[in-house]
């Protein structure tokens, strides 16, 4: 009778362990979590302001509005548009007229208005097909890097390929002594 109780206890514990690993199936799997689910600070939301500067004409300053924009607020989208040679848009315009040629060139192969949901659905399907082995799924092991291994670039070989082609690589580490 003791062996039967032991077997039942092990079976019950196994059943509870497997049941505890279940999760919501209606949500897409999250391989990498960049947003914190805790009440602590979010290090990605802290952006230092631009330096203060004296305007040329104090009368041209806009009226302060609570919750409105500030001249020292960072505007990363506008900075990216400027870096690509465009003109940042104002709140009243969709695309500045001066950027018509840039927009036409960027969309020369066609654009899809639903590209984000399409890519998200394709990514969910790919990750479901590459969901990991039984024990990895059972214990919630992160399989992100293994799932996308075939699509990853070898950083060092790409760096060498671009350097051999004569392209500048200012964000890469400098060459070591003796390298060409």
N, C-alpha and C positions, 0 to 999 in steps of 0.2 A: 504494500500500500504506500510506503514511503517513496518508492521509485515513481509511482504514478503521480503522486503529488509534486514531486520534483519536475517531472516532465510537464505537468500542467502549469507550474509556476514559470518555467522557462518559456513555454509557449505563450503564456499571458504577457510576460515581460517583453517578448519579441513582438507580439501584436501591438502593445502599447508604444514601443519604440518606433515601429514602422508607421503607426497611425499619427504619431507626433511629428513625423517628417512631411506630412501632407501640407499643401498650401493651396492658395486660390489659383485655379486653372484658367480663369477668365482674364487675368492680367498677363501681359507679355513678360517673359523672364527678364530680370535685370542682371546683366553680367557685371557691369561696373556701376557703382553708385557714386555719382559726383555731387549729389545733393544730400546734405545731412538731414537725417530724420529726427535728430535730437534738438533740444532747446538751446544748445550751446551756440557759440559764434560760428558763422560760416566764413571761412577764410577767403572764399572766392567772391564774397559780396563786399569786401573792404577794398575800396579803390581810393587812393590818395588824390586829393584835388590838384588842379593845376595851380601854379604859383600865382599869387596876387600881383596885379600890375595896375598902374595908374592909367586910366583912359585919357585920351587926348582932350576930350570934351566931356566934362562932368554933366552937362545938360543933356547929353545924348544917352545917359544911362536909363534903362527902363525902370518903371516903378517896381519895387519889391513886392512879390506875391508869395504868400505862404504856400509851400509845396511846389512852387514853380522852379524854373531852371535858374541856375546861377552861372555867372561868367566863368567861374572856376571849376564847374562840373566837367568831368571827363565825358567825352563823347566818342567811344571807341568805333562806332559805325562810321561816323563822319571822318575820323582819323584814317580808317581803312579806305574810304572813298578817296580822300586826298592822296593817300599813298599810291593808289592805283591811277591817279591822274584825273580824277573826276571832281565834281563840285558837290559839296554836301547840300542836301535838299533842305528847304525850310518846311515848316509844319503845314503850309498851305499848298505846296506843290508835291506832286507824285514823283516825277523825275525832272530835274532841271533841263531846260531846252538845250543848254550847252553840252549836256551829256548824251544827247540823242545818238550820236555816232558811236560812242562807247557802248551804249546799251544795245545798239544794233549789232555791233561786232561781237559782244558777249553772247548774244542770242542767235548767232549766225547758223548754228546747227539745230535750231529749234529749242523751244522751252516748254516745259511741262508745268502747269500750275499746281499739280498734285504730287510733285516730286518727293516732298518730305513724307507724306503717308505711304507712298509707293515704296520708298527705300526702307521705311520702318517696317512695313509688312514683309518685305523681302528679307530683312535682317532677322526678324522674329522666326521666319520659316527656316532660314539657314541655321540659326542657333538651336532650333528644335531638332533639326537633323543631326547636329553636332553637340548634343546635350551632355555628353560625358558618359562614362561607364556607370554601371549600377551603383557601386559604392560611392562614386563621386556625386551622383544624384542623391543618394541616400543621406550623405553627410553634408550636402550643400557646398561642395568644393567648387571654387571658382575655376571654370574651364575656358575662360575668355581667351587667354593666350594660345592655348592648344587649338581651340576652335578656329582661330584666325591665323594660325601659323603659316599656312600656304599663301596667304595674301600679304604677309608682312615683308617689308623691304629689309635687306641687310644694310644697315646704316654705313658701315665701313666701306663696303664695295661701291655703294652709291656715291659716297664722298670721293673715293678714288676715281670713279668714272667721270664725275663732274670736274674734278681737278685736272684729269688727263685731257678733257675737252677744252680746258682753258677758262672755264667758268669760275667766277669769284665765289668763294664760300665763306663770307664774313662771319656767319654765326657758328661755323664749325671750329673745333680746336685748331690752333695753328700747327703747321707741319713740324714734325720733330727734326732735330738736327740730323743732317745727312739725307733727308728726304728731298726729292725733286719737286 
